[in-house]
Amino acid sequence: MKVFAGIMLNCFAATARRTLGCLVMALSFLSLSALAVSPWTLLVNTNNVITVTDPPYNAVADGVTDNAMAISNAIVQASKGGTTNGLSGGTVRIPAAAKAYLCGPIQLRNCVNLQVEAGALLRMLPLDRYPGRTVSPVGFITGWGLHDIEISGRGAIDGQGVPWWPYAGVSGARRPIMIRLSNCDRQLIQDITLSNSPMFHISITGASARNTTVQNVIVRAPASTDPFLPSHNTDACDVSGTNILVQNCDISVGDDNFTCGGNTSDVLITNNKYGFGHGVSIGSYTAPYVSNMKVINCTFNNTDQGIRIKSDRDRGGYVHNISYCNLSMTNVARPLLIYCQYTNTTPAYRALDNITPAIAASYPSNAVIRTTPIYRDILISNVTATAQPNRSAGLIWGLPEMSISNIVLAKINIKASWAFGIYCAKGVQFVDAQITTPAGVTNLASYNAAIALTNSGPAAGSLHGITPLASAEP
């Protein structure tokens, strides 16, 4: 893979050769680099199955009884399963039932599959019964430093999050995460439906987290803008680490549809359907790096963003070798948002659809420090998007002291009310691109930016009426 990465970097660096041939090489890199996500094998013993309603566990699906002890005991016993043909541990089976299995916090163990079968509903204790309430609640399903763990089945897990959501932003108030795994290896979440978590639905973190697959999962919570019942910080899939695959999921929530933080590499996100939420995000903490991430063949409908990379001067890292390909976006607030001003509270800088060259020029410069965000080598290809009314086509906004660099936007077609803004960026190339704004509205605005157009200039008829305002090499 290093050979192909080198080809990609040389391609971006060769300013004089930023042509369609460079794009072809970049696209070749995209198809090959997906192989960076290596296959792995879960080693859970599928022959050792423990059913939680059997003695001596005796779980009860009556919607009232707290089954945390019964399920926890079954997990401990399953983990003790002997090794057969290289497989160890066992499966904890939660069978179908007419009512919900109410449950408090539980901890996974090595080599255990928690299997919620079709027709079964595992439900978190309500706020007034949840241990720690809003002072010190722990996650619902947790694990630390484990290996070979799975949460699966065609059943559902419900978080009863409605009473928790108003506590978002309340000083000192805390909310539990539905699935929280830290520093684990070989973890699989598949086929299950997750809904209404008090906070994040899936959180997988840790410097040593690796080999994560989330597939065929449905996640549901109301949008954060829902006029009747908004959910807050109900991220669907927060996954950091190495060797990550998220595929074939159906997600609509009140915050990030996907996000990752620093210490993340080799990520493939593919064939997912995204509804309400903040899109596929990187950040905001990106130190020390996020690299080799590919987002392919996904749809976005009503999301706040499609593509988003966010960070700031106190939390930045090296974000590079990021690819987005074959994406369809309908009625999104911002199709593309790549910026380094995430925590700035100045009103003029927070109004992201109204950033003009003059506003970008007023942004103060700082010295480059260890946590200065660095974004480089980003490919965005074959993206079709329609923005919501009175929204911009996109924003790429670096820092005065650190330009975003080497971005290819190839075969993109965006319709929006306002311009695509490119500020403090260099090595930006549009290839076969079309940005459509209303008559008389500039479709590309820039400041302190170096932009090349291939089959995308006014003469080619693809980007009509381009007005690069105050454009200059950084």
C-alpha positions as CSV (number, residue, x, y, z in Angstrom):
1,M,0.0,0.0,0.0
2,K,2.9,2.4,0.6
3,V,3.7,2.3,-3.1
4,F,0.2,3.4,-4.1
5,A,0.2,6.1,-1.4
6,G,3.5,7.4,-2.8
7,I,2.0,7.5,-6.3
8,M,-1.0,9.5,-4.9
9,L,1.2,12.0,-3.1
10,N,3.4,12.5,-6.2
11,C,0.3,13.0,-8.3
12,F,-1.0,15.7,-6.0
13,A,2.4,17.3,-5.7
14,A,3.0,17.6,-9.4
15,T,1.3,20.9,-9.9
16,A,2.2,21.2,-13.5
17,R,0.5,17.9,-14.3
18,R,-2.8,18.5,-12.5
19,T,-4.8,17.2,-15.4
20,L,-7.2,14.4,-16.2
21,G,-4.4,11.9,-16.2
22,C,-3.6,12.8,-12.6
23,L,-7.3,12.2,-11.8
24,V,-7.2,8.7,-13.4
25,M,-4.2,7.9,-11.2
26,A,-6.0,9.2,-8.1
27,L,-9.0,7.1,-8.9
28,S,-6.8,4.0,-9.3
29,F,-5.4,4.7,-5.9
30,L,-9.0,4.8,-4.5
31,S,-9.9,1.4,-5.8
32,L,-6.7,-0.2,-4.6
33,S,-6.5,1.6,-1.2
34,A,-9.8,0.0,-0.1
35,L,-7.7,-3.1,0.4
36,A,-6.1,-1.4,3.4
37,V,-9.1,-2.8,5.5
38,S,-7.9,-6.3,6.1
39,P,-10.3,-9.2,6.8
40,W,-10.2,-10.8,10.2
41,T,-11.9,-13.7,11.9
42,L,-14.0,-13.7,15.0
43,L,-13.2,-16.6,17.3
44,V,-16.4,-17.1,19.3
45,N,-17.5,-20.6,19.9
46,T,-20.9,-20.9,18.2
47,N,-21.6,-24.4,19.7
48,N,-21.7,-23.1,23.3
49,V,-25.1,-21.4,23.5
50,I,-26.6,-20.1,26.7
51,T,-30.3,-19.0,26.7
52,V,-30.9,-16.3,29.4
53,T,-34.4,-17.4,30.2
54,D,-33.2,-20.9,31.1
55,P,-32.2,-21.9,34.7
56,P,-30.2,-20.8,36.5
57,Y,-30.3,-17.4,34.8
58,N,-34.1,-17.0,34.6
59,A,-34.4,-13.7,32.7
60,V,-37.9,-12.4,32.5
61,A,-39.4,-10.5,29.6
62,D,-42.1,-8.6,31.5
63,G,-41.0,-5.0,30.9
64,V,-40.5,-4.5,34.6
65,T,-37.9,-6.9,36.0
66,D,-34.2,-5.7,35.8
67,N,-32.4,-8.6,34.0
68,A,-28.9,-7.2,34.4
69,M,-27.8,-9.9,36.8
70,A,-29.3,-12.8,34.8
71,I,-27.7,-11.6,31.5
72,S,-24.4,-10.8,33.3
73,N,-24.2,-14.2,34.8
74,A,-24.9,-15.8,31.4
75,I,-22.1,-13.7,29.8
76,V,-19.6,-14.8,32.5
77,Q,-20.5,-18.4,32.0
78,A,-20.3,-18.2,28.2
79,S,-16.9,-16.6,28.4
80,K,-15.7,-19.7,30.3
81,G,-16.6,-22.0,27.4
82,G,-13.7,-24.3,26.5
83,T,-11.8,-24.0,23.2
84,T,-12.9,-26.3,20.4
85,N,-11.2,-26.2,17.0
86,G,-9.7,-22.8,17.8
87,L,-13.0,-21.3,19.0
88,S,-13.7,-20.4,22.6
89,G,-16.3,-18.7,24.8
90,G,-19.9,-18.9,23.6
91,T,-23.1,-17.2,22.7
92,V,-25.6,-15.6,25.1
93,R,-29.0,-15.9,23.5
94,I,-31.9,-13.5,24.3
95,P,-34.9,-15.2,22.7
96,A,-38.1,-13.6,21.3
97,A,-40.7,-12.5,23.7
98,A,-44.0,-10.6,23.8
99,K,-42.6,-7.9,26.1
100,A,-39.2,-6.3,26.6
101,Y,-36.3,-7.5,28.6
102,L,-35.6,-4.5,30.9
103,C,-32.0,-4.3,31.8
104,G,-29.4,-2.3,33.7
105,P,-25.7,-2.0,32.7
106,I,-23.9,-5.1,31.6
107,Q,-20.3,-5.9,30.8
108,L,-19.1,-8.1,28.0
109,R,-16.3,-10.7,28.4
110,N,-13.8,-12.2,26.0
111,C,-15.1,-14.5,23.2
112,V,-18.8,-13.7,23.8
113,N,-21.6,-13.0,21.3
114,L,-24.5,-11.2,22.8
115,Q,-27.3,-12.3,20.5
116,V,-30.6,-10.5,20.6
117,E,-32.9,-12.7,18.4
118,A,-35.6,-11.5,16.1
119,G,-38.7,-10.7,18.1
120,A,-36.6,-9.8,21.2
121,L,-36.3,-6.3,22.7
122,L,-33.6,-5.5,25.1
123,R,-34.4,-2.2,26.8
124,M,-32.3,0.0,29.0
125,L,-33.6,0.9,32.5
126,P,-35.4,4.2,32.5
127,L,-33.7,7.3,33.8
128,D,-35.3,7.2,37.2
129,R,-34.0,3.6,37.7
130,Y,-30.7,3.8,35.9
131,P,-27.7,3.5,38.3
132,G,-26.0,6.9,38.7
133,R,-28.8,8.6,36.9
134,T,-27.5,11.9,35.5
135,V,-24.6,12.1,38.0
136,S,-22.4,9.1,37.2
137,P,-24.1,6.7,34.8
138,V,-22.0,4.0,33.1
139,G,-22.5,2.8,29.6
140,F,-25.2,0.2,29.0
141,I,-23.2,-2.5,27.2
142,T,-19.5,-2.0,27.9
143,G,-16.1,-3.7,27.5
144,W,-12.5,-2.7,28.1
145,G,-9.4,-4.4,26.6
146,L,-11.4,-7.4,25.3
147,H,-11.0,-9.5,22.2
148,D,-13.5,-11.5,20.0
149,I,-16.8,-9.9,21.1
150,E,-20.0,-9.6,19.1
151,I,-23.4,-8.0,19.5
152,S,-25.8,-9.5,16.9
153,G,-29.2,-10.8,16.1
154,R,-32.2,-9.4,14.3
155,G,-33.8,-8.1,17.5
156,A,-33.6,-4.6,18.9
157,I,-32.0,-2.6,21.7
158,D,-33.9,0.5,22.9
159,G,-32.4,3.2,25.1
160,Q,-35.5,5.0,26.4
161,G,-33.6,8.2,25.7
162,V,-36.4,10.7,25.7
163,P,-36.1,11.8,29.4
164,W,-32.3,12.0,29.0
165,W,-32.1,14.3,25.9
166,P,-33.0,17.6,27.7
167,Y,-29.9,17.2,29.8
168,A,-27.6,17.7,26.8
169,G,-25.6,20.8,27.5
170,V,-26.6,21.0,31.1
171,S,-23.5,21.6,33.2
172,G,-22.5,18.5,35.2
173,A,-25.2,16.3,33.8
174,R,-24.1,13.0,32.2
175,R,-25.8,10.4,30.0
176,P,-25.0,6.8,29.3
177,I,-23.8,5.5,26.0
178,M,-25.6,2.4,24.7
179,I,-22.6,0.4,23.5
180,R,-19.2,1.5,24.7
181,L,-16.1,-0.5,23.9
182,S,-12.6,0.7,24.6
183,N,-9.2,-0.8,23.5
184,C,-10.8,-4.0,22.1
185,D,-9.7,-6.2,19.3
186,R,-11.9,-8.1,16.9
187,Q,-15.3,-6.6,17.6
188,L,-18.4,-7.2,15.5
189,I,-21.8,-5.5,15.6
190,Q,-24.2,-6.8,13.1
191,D,-27.9,-7.2,12.0
192,I,-29.3,-5.5,15.1
193,T,-31.6,-2.4,15.4
194,L,-30.5,0.3,17.9
195,S,-32.8,3.1,18.9
196,N,-33.2,6.1,21.2
197,S,-30.0,5.9,23.1
198,P,-29.6,8.5,25.9
199,M,-26.4,9.6,24.2
200,F,-24.2,7.8,21.5
201,H,-25.5,4.5,20.2
202,I,-22.1,3.0,19.4
203,S,-18.8,4.3,20.8
204,I,-15.6,2.3,20.0
205,T,-12.4,4.1,21.1
206,G,-8.9,3.6,22.4
207,A,-5.4,3.8,21.0
208,S,-5.2,0.0,20.7
209,A,-8.7,-0.5,19.3
210,R,-8.6,-2.5,16.1
211,N,-10.5,-4.8,13.8
212,T,-14.0,-3.4,14.1
213,T,-16.9,-4.3,11.8
214,V,-20.4,-2.7,12.0
215,Q,-22.7,-4.1,9.3
216,N,-26.4,-4.5,8.5
217,V,-27.2,-2.3,11.5
218,I,-30.3,0.0,11.8
219,V,-29.9,3.0,14.1
220,R,-32.8,5.4,14.8
221,A,-33.3,8.5,16.9
222,P,-35.2,11.8,16.2
223,A,-33.3,14.6,14.4
224,S,-31.8,17.2,16.6
225,T,-34.0,19.7,14.8
226,D,-37.2,17.7,15.3
227,P,-39.8,20.3,16.4
228,F,-41.6,18.0,18.8
229,L,-39.0,15.5,20.2
230,P,-35.4,16.4,19.3
231,S,-32.6,14.1,20.3
232,H,-29.1,15.4,21.1
233,N,-25.7,13.8,20.8
234,T,-27.3,10.6,19.7
235,D,-24.4,9.7,17.4
236,A,-24.9,6.5,15.5
237,C,-21.4,5.2,15.1
238,D,-18.4,6.7,16.7
239,V,-15.6,4.4,15.8
240,S,-11.8,5.1,16.1
241,G,-8.9,2.8,15.9
242,T,-7.3,0.7,13.1
243,N,-8.9,-1.5,10.5
244,I,-12.6,-0.4,10.5
245,L,-15.4,-1.5,8.2
246,V,-18.9,0.0,8.4
247,Q,-21.2,-1.3,5.7
248,N,-24.8,-1.8,4.7
249,C,-26.2,0.2,7.6
250,D,-29.4,2.3,7.7
251,I,-28.9,5.3,10.0
252,S,-31.0,8.4,11.0
253,V,-30.1,10.1,14.3
254,G,-29.7,13.4,16.1
255,D,-26.0,13.9,15.6
256,D,-23.1,12.4,13.6
257,N,-24.1,9.5,11.4
258,F,-20.5,8.4,11.6
259,T,-17.4,10.0,13.2
260,C,-13.9,9.1,14.2
261,G,-11.2,10.8,16.2
262,G,-7.4,10.6,16.3
263,N,-5.4,7.4,16.2
264,T,-7.6,6.2,13.3
265,S,-6.4,4.6,10.1
266,D,-7.6,2.1,7.4
267,V,-11.3,2.8,7.4
268,L,-13.8,1.7,4.8
269,I,-17.4,3.1,4.9
270,T,-19.5,1.7,2.2
271,N,-23.1,1.0,1.0
272,N,-24.7,2.9,3.9
273,K,-28.0,4.9,3.8
274,Y,-28.0,8.0,6.0
275,G,-31.0,10.1,6.9
276,F,-31.2,12.8,9.6
277,G,-27.9,13.5,11.3
278,H,-24.7,15.4,10.8
279,G,-23.2,13.2,8.1
280,V,-20.0,11.2,7.8
281,S,-17.6,13.2,10.0
282,I,-13.9,13.2,11.0
283,G,-13.1,15.0,14.2
284,S,-13.3,17.2,16.0
285,Y,-10.3,15.7,17.9
286,T,-8.0,14.5,15.1
287,A,-4.6,14.3,16.9
288,P,-2.2,12.8,16.2
289,Y,-3.7,11.5,12.8
290,V,-6.6,10.2,10.8
291,S,-5.4,8.5,7.6
292,N,-6.5,6.1,4.8
293,M,-10.2,6.5,5.1
294,K,-12.6,5.7,2.2
295,V,-16.3,6.5,1.9
296,I,-17.8,4.8,-1.1
297,N,-21.3,4.2,-2.5
298,C,-23.4,5.9,0.2
299,T,-26.6,8.0,0.1
300,F,-27.5,11.0,2.2
301,N,-31.1,12.3,2.6
302,N,-31.9,15.3,4.8
303,T,-28.5,15.2,6.6
304,D,-27.0,18.4,8.0
305,Q,-23.8,17.6,6.2
306,G,-22.7,14.9,3.8
307,I,-18.9,15.1,4.0
308,R,-17.5,16.8,7.1
309,I,-14.0,17.2,8.5
310,K,-13.9,19.4,11.6
311,S,-11.2,20.4,14.0
312,D,-9.6,23.4,15.6
313,R,-6.2,24.7,16.8
314,D,-6.4,23.0,20.2
315,R,-7.3,19.5,18.9
316,G,-5.9,19.1,15.4
317,G,-3.8,16.3,13.9
318,Y,-2.6,15.1,10.5
319,V,-5.7,14.2,8.4
320,H,-4.6,12.8,5.1
321,N,-5.3,10.2,2.3
322,I,-9.1,10.5,2.6
323,S,-11.3,9.5,-0.3
324,Y,-15.0,10.0,-1.0
325,C,-16.5,8.3,-4.1
326,N,-20.0,7.6,-5.6
327,L,-22.1,9.6,-3.1
328,S,-25.6,10.8,-3.7
329,M,-27.0,13.6,-1.5
330,T,-30.6,15.0,-1.5
331,N,-31.8,18.0,0.5
332,V,-28.7,18.2,2.6
333,A,-27.8,21.3,4.5
334,R,-24.2,21.3,3.4
335,P,-22.9,18.8,0.9
336,L,-19.3,19.3,1.8
337,L,-17.8,21.0,4.9
338,I,-14.1,20.8,5.5
339,Y,-12.9,23.4,8.0
340,C,-10.6,24.1,11.0
341,Q,-12.8,26.6,13.0
342,Y,-15.1,24.1,14.7
343,T,-15.0,25.7,18.2
344,N,-14.8,29.4,17.3
345,T,-17.8,31.2,18.8
346,T,-17.5,34.5,16.9
347,P,-20.9,34.8,15.2
348,A,-19.4,35.8,11.8
349,Y,-17.3,32.6,11.8
350,R,-20.1,30.4,13.0
351,A,-22.5,31.3,10.1
352,L,-20.9,28.7,7.8
353,D,-23.3,29.3,4.9
354,N,-22.4,33.0,4.9
355,I,-18.6,32.9,4.9
356,T,-17.3,35.3,2.3
357,P,-13.8,36.1,1.2
358,A,-13.8,39.2,3.4
359,I,-14.8,37.2,6.4
360,A,-12.2,34.5,5.7
361,A,-9.6,37.3,5.3
362,S,-10.4,38.6,8.7
363,Y,-9.7,35.3,10.5
364,P,-6.7,35.8,12.7
365,S,-3.4,33.9,12.2
366,N,-1.6,31.9,14.9
367,A,1.7,30.3,15.2
368,V,1.9,26.6,14.0
369,I,1.8,24.4,17.1
370,R,1.7,20.7,17.8
371,T,-2.2,20.6,17.5
372,T,-2.5,22.8,14.4
373,P,-4.9,20.9,12.1
374,I,-3.2,19.7,8.9
375,Y,-5.5,18.4,6.1
376,R,-3.9,17.0,2.9
377,D,-4.5,14.7,0.0
378,I,-8.3,14.4,-0.2
379,L,-10.1,13.0,-3.2
380,I,-13.9,13.7,-3.8
381,S,-15.2,11.9,-6.8
382,N,-18.5,11.3,-8.5
383,V,-20.7,13.2,-6.0
384,T,-24.2,14.4,-6.8
385,A,-25.8,16.7,-4.3
386,T,-28.8,19.1,-3.9
387,A,-28.5,21.5,-1.0
388,Q,-31.4,22.8,1.1
389,P,-32.7,26.3,0.3
390,N,-30.4,29.2,1.3
391,R,-27.4,26.9,1.8
392,S,-24.0,27.0,0.3
393,A,-22.6,24.4,-2.2
394,G,-19.7,23.6,0.1
395,L,-16.9,25.1,2.2
396,I,-13.2,24.3,2.3
397,W,-11.7,26.6,4.9
398,G,-8.1,26.2,6.2
399,L,-6.2,28.4,8.6
400,P,-4.0,31.4,7.6
401,E,-1.0,29.6,9.1
402,M,-1.8,26.2,7.6
403,S,-3.6,25.9,4.3
404,I,-5.6,22.8,3.4
405,S,-3.7,21.3,0.5
406,N,-4.0,18.9,-2.4
407,I,-7.7,18.3,-2.9
408,V,-9.2,16.8,-6.1
409,L,-13.0,17.4,-6.8
410,A,-13.8,15.2,-9.8
411,K,-17.1,14.7,-11.5
412,I,-19.1,16.5,-8.8
413,N,-22.5,18.0,-9.5
414,I,-23.9,20.3,-6.8
415,K,-27.0,22.5,-6.8
416,A,-27.2,25.2,-4.1
417,S,-28.4,28.7,-3.3
418,W,-24.9,30.1,-2.5
419,A,-21.3,29.7,-3.6
420,F,-18.8,27.0,-2.9
421,G,-16.2,28.7,-0.7
422,I,-12.5,27.9,-0.8
423,Y,-10.4,29.8,1.7
424,C,-6.8,29.3,2.8
425,A,-6.3,26.3,0.5
426,K,-3.8,25.3,-2.2
427,G,-3.6,22.6,-4.8
428,V,-7.4,22.5,-5.2
429,Q,-8.4,20.9,-8.5
430,F,-11.9,20.8,-10.1
431,V,-12.2,18.1,-12.8
432,D,-15.4,17.8,-14.9
433,A,-17.2,19.6,-12.1
434,Q,-20.5,21.5,-12.2
435,I,-21.7,23.8,-9.4
436,T,-25.1,25.3,-10.1
437,T,-26.4,28.4,-8.3
438,P,-29.3,30.8,-9.2
439,A,-28.7,33.3,-11.9
440,G,-26.6,36.2,-10.8
441,V,-25.1,34.3,-7.8
442,T,-21.4,33.5,-7.9
443,N,-20.8,29.8,-7.7
444,L,-17.2,29.7,-6.6
445,A,-15.7,32.2,-4.1
446,S,-12.1,32.1,-2.9
447,Y,-9.5,33.8,-0.8
448,N,-5.9,32.9,-0.3
449,A,-6.5,29.9,-2.5
450,A,-4.8,28.2,-5.5
451,I,-7.4,26.5,-7.7
452,A,-7.0,24.7,-11.0
453,L,-9.9,23.9,-13.3
454,T,-9.8,21.0,-15.8
455,N,-12.9,20.7,-18.0
456,S,-14.6,22.8,-15.4
457,G,-13.9,26.4,-16.4
458,P,-16.3,28.9,-17.9
459,A,-15.1,28.1,-21.4
460,A,-16.1,24.4,-20.9
461,G,-19.5,25.5,-19.7
462,S,-19.4,23.5,-16.5
463,L,-18.9,26.2,-13.9
464,H,-20.6,29.2,-15.3
465,G,-19.8,32.7,-14.0
466,I,-16.8,31.7,-11.8
467,T,-15.5,34.8,-9.9
468,P,-12.4,33.9,-7.9
469,L,-12.5,36.8,-5.4
470,A,-9.1,37.9,-4.1
471,S,-7.6,34.6,-5.2
472,A,-3.9,34.2,-4.6
473,E,-1.3,31.6,-4.0
474,P,-0.8,31.1,-0.2
